[in-house]
Amino acid sequence: MKTCLECGEPFVGREDKKFCSDGCRNAYNNKINKDSTNYMRNINNKLRKNYRILSELNSDGKTTTTKTKLMSRGFDFEFFTNILNTKSGNTYYFLYNQGYMALENDYYVLVKKDI
């Protein structure tokens, strides 16, 4: 007889089974994977917002936009997931697979990385 990792109730099942139900499995995994602090939650929310903005503006995979348009939608240039420096000396900032690079006169090229 095994006990559920979430609710502690005894259950019968396969040797590798850890939970008595899908509900308990989901509740357990949600607890483990939740953002543990307000700081983490706030950063993740900013990253998600920036990603949504780039995705909406860059539906074709490559386009240009202005800094004003990005900022008017609430884009925060301080939050990104990684930087790509190309051999030609260009610097792209990425939010997962959506990226941007500064051009002249406050224009930005938006790109999408194929995964």
Summary of the structure (lengths in Angstrom):
residues: 115
radius of gyration: 21.4
end to end distance: 44.2
largest distance: 69.0
contacts: 265
relative contact order: 0.13
helix: 33%
strand: 25%
